[in-house]
Amino acid sequence: MTSRERKLYWNKERNKTNRYVEIYKAKFYNALMSDVKKFENALLTHGFQGGRSFAHSHIMSEPLTRVMYELVSTIGVRYARDNYQSLRKEKGMGKSIDWVKRILNYLGQHFYDKGIFQIVKTTRQIFLDVLNNSINNGWGINETVKNIRETIPEINKVRAEVIARTELNRAIHSGTFVGADASPYEKEKIWISAKDSRTRRNPDNKPKLADHIQLDGQTVDFNNDFIDHTNNHKLAHPGDPKGAAVDVINCRCTFAVKNKRGSDGRLVRKPNFYEIINDPNYVI
């Protein structure tokens, strides 16, 4: 892909993603706020010890899990099916495939560890910081609850947008990867970076930073990883569930998948493809 083609592709994908972000940041905000009222009640009923106990043991992951699952089962599946059909060059294919199961198999434990668990962990720390700040300032329960109502909703608005963008990126690109993997042809993939002032840069090659500017246009075999040569991090795609936080949080990059063609111009079929894809135990 030329630089111009990548820019056009990125703009098209970002326009779609931004519409989804508006929808899902509201859903994630509501999920984050579902525990705030309970945190307040714990404080009002049982004092600081009750608030601390709630933060450590009673933050609910279910509201987040529902939103995350919805992302996979709607947006992730849409991208899986669309890419599968596009690469097969046949419309209407893939309707009988259980895409949700395939995507969740691909995400594996990362669905919880890199997503839900980390969000709950951050919520816990915010609640504990509120309590410690109140105690240090000598505030009572009512002053603490007032502070919660004034600060946490604004914090959660920012968090909800970052979470929505990060988890949308993960669902979209995991769906794209799973859908492409299920097609019968050999493929290559192209990293397409967001090229603006917000894009990750790592000019000093620091191991704890990432550089997605230099990844732009990198083309590899579908089964190989993209490599950030500034830190040697390897990613199957933007939002890779195995990726480090520095690589995936709030990432706006995307990637494209293309079928390979042989010297005769024909699509190159995967060896033993049908034997693999029809195996009920097949997991990507």
C-alpha positions as semicolon CSV with decimal commas, in nm:
position;residue;x (nm);y (nm);z (nm)
1;M;0,000;0,000;0,000
2;T;0,123;0,348;-0,081
3;S;0,136;0,622;0,182
4;R;-0,172;0,782;0,030
5;E;-0,363;0,452;0,029
6;R;-0,275;0,397;0,395
7;K;-0,392;0,747;0,486
8;L;-0,725;0,696;0,308
9;Y;-0,769;0,355;0,474
10;W;-0,690;0,498;0,819
11;N;-0,934;0,788;0,772
12;K;-1,212;0,549;0,668
13;E;-1,152;0,321;0,966
14;R;-1,124;0,610;1,213
15;N;-1,455;0,758;1,098
16;K;-1,623;0,426;1,178
17;T;-1,439;0,381;1,506
18;N;-1,518;0,734;1,627
19;R;-1,891;0,665;1,587
20;Y;-1,853;0,351;1,797
21;V;-1,649;0,540;2,060
22;E;-1,937;0,782;2,115
23;I;-2,171;0,489;2,179
24;Y;-1,941;0,283;2,398
25;K;-1,790;0,556;2,610
26;A;-2,143;0,616;2,745
27;K;-2,182;0,243;2,816
28;F;-1,844;0,223;2,989
29;Y;-1,920;0,540;3,188
30;N;-2,241;0,386;3,321
31;A;-2,052;0,065;3,407
32;L;-1,784;0,262;3,595
33;M;-2,041;0,472;3,781
34;S;-2,242;0,167;3,889
35;D;-2,002;0,117;4,181
36;V;-1,974;0,482;4,287
37;K;-2,318;0,499;4,452
38;K;-2,247;0,173;4,635
39;F;-1,913;0,314;4,750
40;E;-2,093;0,622;4,886
41;N;-2,348;0,405;5,068
42;A;-2,072;0,196;5,223
43;L;-1,912;0,515;5,356
44;L;-2,237;0,659;5,487
45;T;-2,340;0,331;5,653
46;H;-2,011;0,192;5,782
47;G;-1,767;0,485;5,779
48;F;-1,416;0,485;5,637
49;Q;-1,361;0,121;5,723
50;G;-1,673;0,030;5,527
51;G;-1,551;0,234;5,230
52;R;-1,211;0,066;5,243
53;S;-1,372;-0,278;5,267
54;F;-1,591;-0,202;4,965
55;A;-1,291;-0,084;4,760
56;H;-1,094;-0,399;4,839
57;S;-1,366;-0,661;4,808
58;H;-1,694;-0,545;4,654
59;I;-1,627;-0,363;4,327
60;M;-1,842;-0,537;4,068
61;S;-1,694;-0,656;3,738
62;E;-2,028;-0,770;3,591
63;P;-2,131;-0,434;3,436
64;L;-1,792;-0,407;3,265
65;T;-1,806;-0,769;3,154
66;R;-2,145;-0,711;2,988
67;V;-2,014;-0,413;2,789
68;M;-1,694;-0,594;2,693
69;Y;-1,888;-0,899;2,579
70;E;-2,123;-0,678;2,377
71;L;-1,819;-0,528;2,203
72;V;-1,695;-0,871;2,101
73;S;-2,036;-1,007;2,002
74;T;-2,133;-0,706;1,789
75;I;-1,836;-0,500;1,666
76;G;-1,580;-0,780;1,682
77;V;-1,811;-1,021;1,500
78;R;-1,897;-0,761;1,236
79;Y;-1,529;-0,712;1,151
80;A;-1,458;-1,086;1,159
81;R;-1,741;-1,166;0,920
82;D;-1,667;-0,872;0,687
83;N;-1,298;-0,958;0,657
84;Y;-1,370;-1,326;0,611
85;Q;-1,613;-1,254;0,328
86;S;-1,386;-0,994;0,169
87;L;-1,082;-1,223;0,162
88;R;-1,282;-1,520;0,037
89;K;-1,419;-1,306;-0,247
90;E;-1,761;-1,457;-0,173
91;K;-2,053;-1,271;-0,018
92;G;-2,278;-1,436;0,235
93;M;-2,006;-1,671;0,362
94;G;-1,930;-1,727;0,730
95;K;-2,284;-1,698;0,867
96;S;-2,265;-2,042;1,027
97;I;-1,932;-1,976;1,201
98;D;-1,946;-1,906;1,575
99;W;-1,742;-1,586;1,557
100;V;-1,797;-1,493;1,922
101;K;-1,644;-1,822;2,035
102;R;-1,352;-1,783;1,795
103;I;-1,277;-1,427;1,907
104;L;-1,303;-1,515;2,277
105;N;-1,076;-1,816;2,217
106;Y;-0,828;-1,582;2,052
107;L;-0,846;-1,324;2,331
108;G;-0,828;-1,599;2,593
109;Q;-0,752;-1,490;2,948
110;H;-0,637;-1,151;2,817
111;F;-1,008;-1,061;2,786
112;Y;-1,012;-1,051;3,167
113;D;-0,650;-0,982;3,264
114;K;-0,578;-0,699;3,020
115;G;-0,931;-0,558;3,018
116;I;-1,171;-0,609;3,305
117;F;-0,916;-0,686;3,579
118;Q;-0,707;-0,377;3,502
119;I;-1,012;-0,149;3,493
120;V;-1,135;-0,281;3,829
121;K;-0,783;-0,244;3,970
122;T;-0,777;0,124;3,868
123;T;-1,124;0,184;4,016
124;R;-1,008;0,031;4,344
125;Q;-0,705;0,260;4,355
126;I;-0,919;0,569;4,283
127;F;-1,151;0,481;4,572
128;L;-0,859;0,418;4,808
129;D;-0,692;0,745;4,705
130;V;-1,015;0,931;4,785
131;L;-1,025;0,777;5,132
132;N;-0,657;0,847;5,202
133;N;-0,695;1,205;5,081
134;S;-0,993;1,257;5,311
135;I;-0,813;1,117;5,613
136;N;-0,503;1,326;5,541
137;N;-0,719;1,640;5,513
138;G;-0,914;1,558;5,827
139;W;-1,245;1,540;5,641
140;G;-1,551;1,366;5,777
141;I;-1,781;1,125;5,593
142;N;-2,013;1,391;5,451
143;E;-1,720;1,597;5,317
144;T;-1,575;1,281;5,163
145;V;-1,901;1,192;4,989
146;K;-1,927;1,551;4,860
147;N;-1,574;1,521;4,720
148;I;-1,663;1,188;4,551
149;R;-1,966;1,344;4,381
150;E;-1,760;1,640;4,261
151;T;-1,453;1,454;4,131
152;I;-1,515;1,091;4,039
153;P;-1,777;1,154;3,766
154;E;-1,528;1,375;3,581
155;I;-1,248;1,122;3,628
156;N;-1,474;0,848;3,494
157;K;-1,570;1,052;3,187
158;V;-1,204;1,061;3,085
159;R;-1,153;0,696;3,176
160;A;-1,462;0,587;2,983
161;E;-1,335;0,741;2,659
162;V;-0,987;0,587;2,696
163;I;-1,137;0,247;2,781
164;A;-1,385;0,267;2,493
165;R;-1,113;0,352;2,241
166;T;-0,874;0,086;2,376
167;E;-1,130;-0,194;2,394
168;L;-1,287;-0,103;2,059
169;N;-0,943;-0,121;1,904
170;R;-0,889;-0,462;2,062
171;A;-1,230;-0,596;1,955
172;I;-1,210;-0,457;1,600
173;H;-0,860;-0,583;1,530
174;S;-0,905;-0,915;1,706
175;G;-1,220;-0,966;1,496
176;T;-1,032;-0,865;1,181
177;F;-0,750;-1,108;1,264
178;V;-0,983;-1,398;1,345
179;G;-1,193;-1,341;1,033
180;A;-0,888;-1,320;0,810
181;D;-0,733;-1,630;0,966
182;A;-1,047;-1,831;0,883
183;S;-1,020;-1,759;0,509
184;P;-0,858;-2,029;0,289
185;Y;-0,579;-1,815;0,137
186;E;-0,227;-1,714;0,233
187;K;-0,215;-1,349;0,338
188;E;0,003;-1,057;0,437
189;K;-0,082;-0,770;0,670
190;I;0,011;-0,403;0,671
191;W;0,038;-0,180;0,979
192;I;-0,128;0,160;0,926
193;S;-0,039;0,426;1,180
194;A;-0,223;0,732;1,294
195;K;0,028;0,993;1,177
196;D;-0,019;1,306;1,385
197;S;0,119;1,472;1,697
198;R;-0,058;1,221;1,926
199;T;0,100;0,911;1,772
200;R;0,345;0,716;1,989
201;R;0,709;0,809;1,930
202;N;1,028;0,671;2,082
203;P;1,322;0,863;1,931
204;D;1,561;0,757;2,210
205;N;1,474;0,384;2,182
206;K;1,366;0,356;2,544
207;P;1,245;0,002;2,630
208;K;0,938;0,126;2,819
209;L;0,813;0,345;2,535
210;A;0,667;0,255;2,194
211;D;0,704;0,404;1,847
212;H;0,410;0,351;1,613
213;I;0,527;0,611;1,361
214;Q;0,806;0,379;1,242
215;L;0,560;0,088;1,222
216;D;0,357;0,263;0,952
217;G;0,364;0,062;0,630
218;Q;0,545;-0,236;0,781
219;T;0,428;-0,542;0,585
220;V;0,468;-0,897;0,715
221;D;0,334;-1,245;0,653
222;F;-0,003;-1,286;0,822
223;N;0,135;-1,535;1,075
224;N;0,433;-1,317;1,168
225;D;0,439;-1,029;1,416
226;F;0,496;-0,663;1,348
227;I;0,813;-0,548;1,527
228;D;0,870;-0,210;1,690
229;H;1,244;-0,186;1,634
230;T;1,285;0,085;1,899
231;N;1,200;-0,157;2,181
232;N;1,173;-0,499;2,006
233;H;0,809;-0,534;2,108
234;K;0,616;-0,775;1,887
235;L;0,248;-0,733;1,803
236;A;0,020;-0,947;1,587
237;H;-0,184;-0,631;1,517
238;P;-0,282;-0,300;1,684
239;G;-0,460;-0,379;2,010
240;D;-0,295;-0,721;2,030
241;P;-0,430;-0,884;2,348
242;K;-0,075;-0,998;2,429
243;G;0,062;-0,644;2,390
244;A;0,195;-0,432;2,674
245;A;-0,005;-0,135;2,801
246;V;0,239;0,107;2,637
247;D;0,153;-0,049;2,300
248;V;-0,225;-0,076;2,319
249;I;-0,387;0,178;2,554
250;N;-0,563;0,447;2,349
251;C;-0,390;0,326;2,032
252;R;-0,551;0,462;1,712
253;C;-0,353;0,259;1,459
254;T;-0,515;0,000;1,235
255;F;-0,404;-0,270;0,993
256;A;-0,510;-0,416;0,661
257;V;-0,497;-0,774;0,535
258;K;-0,438;-0,870;0,170
259;N;-0,445;-1,207;-0,001
260;K;-0,116;-1,326;-0,154
261;R;-0,092;-1,417;-0,520
262;G;0,143;-1,662;-0,686
263;S;0,361;-1,598;-0,990
264;D;0,062;-1,694;-1,206
265;G;-0,150;-1,421;-1,048
266;R;-0,378;-1,664;-0,869
267;L;-0,461;-1,660;-0,501
268;V;-0,238;-1,891;-0,296
269;R;-0,440;-2,143;-0,099
270;K;-0,340;-2,253;0,251
271;P;-0,212;-2,613;0,265
272;N;-0,454;-2,853;0,438
273;F;-0,689;-2,561;0,505
274;Y;-1,018;-2,750;0,517
275;E;-0,875;-3,023;0,737
276;I;-0,771;-2,757;0,987
277;I;-1,076;-2,531;0,977
278;N;-1,321;-2,819;1,013
279;D;-1,147;-2,961;1,318
280;P;-1,388;-2,894;1,611
281;N;-1,088;-2,851;1,841
282;Y;-0,928;-2,587;1,618
283;V;-0,835;-2,276;1,817
284;I;-0,647;-1,986;1,663
